[in-house]
Amino acid sequence: MDTPTPLVFWKPSALAPLVELAFRGVAQGSPFADLSSALAAAGRSREERGDSVFMILREPDGWHALEYTESRLDDVDLDEIEPRGLPLAADPDAPLTFLIDSKGCLGRVRSGAEGGVVEPLERAADGRLFPTENLSRAYRVRLPPAAVQEPVPLRPVVSGFVVPGPLRNHGRNVEWTPKYALRPGGSRTTLRSALRWIDAELAPSIKIRPVGSRHSWSSAAATAGVSILPGDWAGASSLHAAEVVAGVDPAAHCRVLAGTRIREINAQLWRVGRAVECLGGFDGQTIGGVLPTGTHGSRLACGPLADFVRSIDLFTYDGRALRIEPARRPITNPANHAHVAPDLELRIDDDLFDAVRLGLGACGVIHSLVLETRPRFWMKEIRTLSTIAEAANALGSGKVYGWLESKRPTVPAAGFSGHPRPAYHGELLWNPYTGLVVVTTRHPVDAVMQQKLERSEPAFFESPPTRNLLRLVGLDAMASEFSRPDPMELEVEYFGRGAVSALEAVAQAIPSAVPALVDAGIRSIEDSGFIQRSYHVFNIGRAANLLPAQSATLFIPLRDDLWLRAVEIVAHTARRELESGRVQTGPIAVRFVAGSTAMLAPDEDVCSFEFIFGGDRASTQETAVAVTRSHFRALRRALGSCVWLHWGQVLPPGAWSTPDADGRHAAAASYPRFARWMEIRDGLDPKRRGLTGWLQQQLPPP
């Protein structure tokens, strides 16, 4: 089999948790020429080893028999096997997947409107198998097994489809159930074959969407068609010298499967002495999901995370396989490519690369990509209190370029007391109701500390930093510079959801009380210094990432201090919304990001305003949409088309599709190369498989 090993879950009773059965192995002789032979092999194994559960699959190369063992002493019955996630072998609409429970009863997986069921099968005298509602009448596989009629696939046999189930995003504001679910694992062959099968056998109205960790607040991953799941689609490997052109250091690059989570990439890179230059505040997303929506690491010296990509392996929705790289900085050696990846067509094209790496999943399925890395480093984080007025005075008139490292020449800047200049990374956490700010800067440690940590890093650095309870009573023997003194971390970790629910209740009942609570939260994270591995410092915290929340981000240019005009507009809009009973329950994260050549990213240096709403109740979701819409409209009225929304966060319905004052489509007006992106996208996906209903709402009409 060229797909991941199927998982079998058993639910002994209605109140019992799911139990994953242990995979014992593939029956000797697989693949078999017919179903009868596969059943006979399962029968022999049952006689030799006692009770087991078997799965019999019709794959393109024949029938496979897989054996699973019971995790407990109870019997596993057909009606206790959870169908969700089971393979729909041969054809997702007419699957040839059979199960033998621990008593030897035969059943099969059937897809349907409810997702899927495992139905018992009787055997007629002529060997025909047919469904029965009475489990006691199910055919029992014994030795010698009786022959069964060979089922005939209705369509060409395909691998990778599984029983779909309902899916929901992290923010709980987007839910969907796909008609089909594809789990190809890391196999390029399976993915390509499945996409070709979809192209040939399913109507063009069936849309396709790769699914990552579902951390997006927008509907970027949702579809009623085919969801491509990232399970078992993970891993990273170094490049070989023969793969790359002269002048490219293979050790500085890493090829990563798109289903790999950022935390896994960080850990693997660190072990080989490497790190990513900049990261976002969360590490649970898959790399293939976080890049196409424009997630950024908030460093003025670099653009969104997609700017660290040097090569992309893309499978179009009709099954073409491409390795895409920019002509301005290619890394693959064309002379050796045919030997290294003969199944991938090498395309060296700046426009194609700039369209795909931040392509909203609309261009195809990213199978893997190459990240450029740097030597690993530790960072020190400093947090001090200030006000938005002091920040505007310190950073206005272009002085932000003296405060932060950037691609532009440094200019004189006042900066902030206690913070070295220029900062590697900087942000402001701002309460728009009171003007209170906590200034955060992050700096690679100096050479002496770097050498010290390289020689002997504390063992606990390997794990993400968490709240240390003893520090609260002054009994912490650990150096304070290695832990975050955050009094709220304990509450977040142990009582987080309850605390957020209480905050939601306050926001709904007494919205005017929330600004003082936001101030208290801002004051709690002041810190004179915290040192850890770079990727742990970028992370906002394990507990904080688990909290239910809604998030939206707007981008405003740094030029001409437009971002400071936006500060005034946002503060005014926030106060107006508060008077209407709609309040933001978290601070605004004000960050700074370089412009990018990616077609659907801001093409100039910007300030990002991230609006955070704690909770996931319907009232919180409605408030997040309404407040974000108000900010977006107010900023567009005042500043014009140089206002962008984050594709992967809360996108108010109609925000992009509502024409500007001059009649232009909002997204097309904001992205100068939007028309070129559409042209490239349509060329990669002529049947429009990647244009889900949500995406069509964001794009200009054809």
Secondary structure, DSSP 8 states (H G I E B T S, - for coil): --S-----EE--STTS--EE-EEEEE-TT-SBSSHHHHHHHHHHHHHHH-S-EEEEEEETTEEEEEEEE-SSSS---GGGEE-TT-B--B-TTS--EEEE-TT-BEEEEEEETTEEEEEEEEE-TTS-EEE-S-GGGS-B--SS---------SS--B--EE----EE-TTSS-EE--SEEE--TT-HHHHHHHHHHHHHHS-TTS-EEE--S---SSSTT--SSEEE--TT---EEE--GGGB-TT--GGGEEEEETT-BHHHHHHHHHHTTEE-S---S---SBHHHHTTTT-B---TTS-BGGGGEEEEEEE-TTS-EEEEE-TTS--B-HHHHHHH-TTSEEEE-HHHHHHHTT-TT-S-EEEEEEEE-EE--EEEEEEEEEEHHHHHHHHTTTTHHHHB--SS--------TT--SSBSEEEEEE-TTT-EEEEEEEEE--HHHHHHHHH---GGGGS-----GGGGGT---S-GGGS---HHHHHHHHHHHHHHHHHHHHHHH-GGGHHHHHHHHHHTT-EEEEEEEHHHHHS--HHHHHS-EEEEEEEEE-GGGHHHHHHHHHHHHHHHHHHTT----S-EEEEEE---SSTTS-SS-EEEEEEEEE--SHHHHHHHHHHHHHHHHHHHHHHTT--EE-TTS---TTTTTS--TTS--HHHHH-TTHHHHHHHHHHH-TT-TT--HHHHHHS---
